[in-house]
Structure formats: C-alpha cells, structure tokens
Amino acid sequence: MSDQLPTEPKSDHLQLYGMLIDQLKTYSNYFWQFPLALVAANSFAIDKFSAHPIILLFLSLLDAVFVYALHRMVSNQKAIIKAAQKAEVELRKTTAAGYLPDFPSGGLSAPTMLVCALGILTGIFFLYSVLSLVLRYCCHFSC
C-alpha cells in the first residue's frame, strides 16, 4: 500500500483531456443528427421519386457512401476515446480523480449500432430501388 498523496494534475494533461472531450462532443452531434437527416431524406426521396426507380438506385448508392463516411467517423471517435482513456489514467493519479466519470464498458456502442442500422436500411433501400427498376422495365417491355 502506498502512502503517497495524490498530486495536482499537470496543466498539459488537463488541456489534452479537455481537447479530447471537446472532440467527442463534436462527434456526438454528428452521430445523432446525421442518421435522422438521412432517414428523413430517404423517406422524402421514396415518396417523390417512386415513379423514377433509377433515381432511387443512385440515391441508395449515395447513401452507401454516406454510411461508409459515418463508419469512418465512428472509427475516429473510438481512437479519440482511447486517447482520452489514456489521459484519464494519468489524471486518476492526481487530485482530479474524483471528478472523472466512470462509464460502464462493454457491449455495442450507440454509434456502432447506428452505423449497422443505417447499413441495413441502405441495403433495403438499394434492394427496393433495384426491384422497382426491374418491375418497371419488365412490365414496360412485356406490355
């Protein structure tokens, strides 16, 4: 057992930790706004362009690009979280230890779940647009 008292946190550790937490707040805004906007835009597109399945097909491919970009952001966020956790290890050795949050670990993260859900929805949107395209032109040529 160590009788060593906690030290005051170093200002560079506090600045680094603050910068990382600010970055996480920025990423969090994107993770909740982007999926809602994408689902709303897709609903609008299906309603307005249902008679033009080729447009829906291109939009579903564009959705796939957006979902991939969101996936990359989730990967970046995880890297920032790991860096913040490393800073927390040093800060827990100081008098600031009592002010650091203890979040439960494990399980699937909300951003990862959002990426998976959007990926599935994008796949369904793509299949819907392909099926609409096939049915439109098969019926068009057979009539």
N, C-alpha and C positions, 0 to 999 in steps of 0.2 A: 504494500500500500504506500502510495506516495503522499507526503505531506506538503507537496509543492502547491502553492496557491495559484489560481488562475491568473494569467497576466492580462493586461489591457490588450484589446485587439489592435493589430497594426493597421494603420490607415490604408495601406495599399490592399490588404485583404478585404477590408470593408468596401473600398471603392470597386474592386473586382467583383465582389459578391453583389453589390448594388447594380453594377452594369449588367451582370448576367441575369439578375432577376428582372430588370427592365426589359431585356431582350425577350425573356419568357412571356412577359405581359404583352408585348407586341405580337408575338407569335400566337398567343391565345386569342387575340382579337380576330386574327385571320381564320383560325380554326372554327370559330362559331359563325362568322359572317359568310365565309365562302360557301360552305355547304348549303346554307339557306338560300343564298343567291342562285346557286347552280340548280337546285331543285325547282325554285320559282321560275327561272328562265326556261328550264326544260318543260315545265307544265305549260307555260305560255307558248313555247315552240310547238309542242304536240297539238295544242288547241289551234294555233294559227296556221300551221303548215301540214296538217294531217293529209291534205289533198296533194301534197308535194313530197313524197317519201324520199326523194333524192336529197332534198334539203335536210330532212331529218337524219339521213345517213351521215352527211357531212357534219352536222351538229353533234351527233353521237361520237364521231371520231375526234372532234374538237374537245368534247367532254373528257375523252380518254386522256388527252394531253393535259387538261386541267387537273384531272385526278392524279396523274403522274407528278405534276408540279406540287400538288398538295402532299403527296407521298414524300417527295424530296424535302419539303419543309418540315414534315414530321421527323425525318431523319436528322435534319439540322437541329431541331428542337431537342431531340434526345441527346445530341452532342453537348448542347448548352446545359442541359440538366446534369449531365455527368461532370461538366466543369464546375457547375455550382455546388455539386455534392463534394467535390474535392476541396473547394474553398470552405465549405461548411466543416469539413474535418479539422481544418486549421482553426476556424473560429470557435469550434466546440472546446478547444483547449484554453479559451480566454473567458473573460467575464461576460462576453456576449452570448455564451452558450444557452442561457435560459431564454433568449429571445428568438432562437432559431426554431422554425416549425419542424415537427416530426410527422412526416406524411407516411401513410402505410405504403409498403412496397408490394410488388407482385400484381398479378392479374394483367388484363389487357387495358392499355391506356385509352382514354376517350378519343384522342386524336387518331390513334391507330384504328379504333372502331369506326370512326367517321370515314377514314380512307377506305376501309373494307366495304362499308355500306355504300359509299359513293361508287366504288368499283363495281359492285353488284348491280346497282341501279343503272350505271352506264352500260354494262353488259346487256341488261334487259332493254334499255333504250336502243342499243345497237340492233339487237335481235328483232325488236318491234319495227324498226325502220327497214331492215332487210326484208322481213316478212311482208310489210306493207308494200315495198317496192316490187317484190316478186308477185304478190297477188294482183297488184295494179297492172303490171305489164303482162302477166299470164292471162288475166281476164281480158285485157285490152286486145291481145293478139288472137285469143280464141273466140271472141265475139264477132 
